Amino acid sequence: MNLLLSQDERNRFADWCEMEASSNDGIIQQMEKMNIHQNIIKSRKSEVVAYLIVAGILRRIEDA
């Protein structure tokens, strides 16, 4: 069983991560306007950072 992703699959996953980060940024902006509790906003911001880290790692991986 091959569990490695192809370059195309890694790029698609990285694209998805970046789209999720962007979507969460929009949600965070709306939450800030609605004065949602800062702990919830902080959690969402952490998710954005995590998505961007994963996307960056996936984009740096080279095929063997």
Number of C-alpha atoms within 10 A of each C-alpha: 3 4 5 9 12 12 14 9 12 19 16 15 17 21 16 14 21 20 15 16 22 15 12 18 17 11 15 20 12 12 16 12 9 9 10 12 10 11 9 12 19 12 11 18 17 13 16 21 13 14 20 20 15 14 21 14 11 20 16 9 11 9 8 4
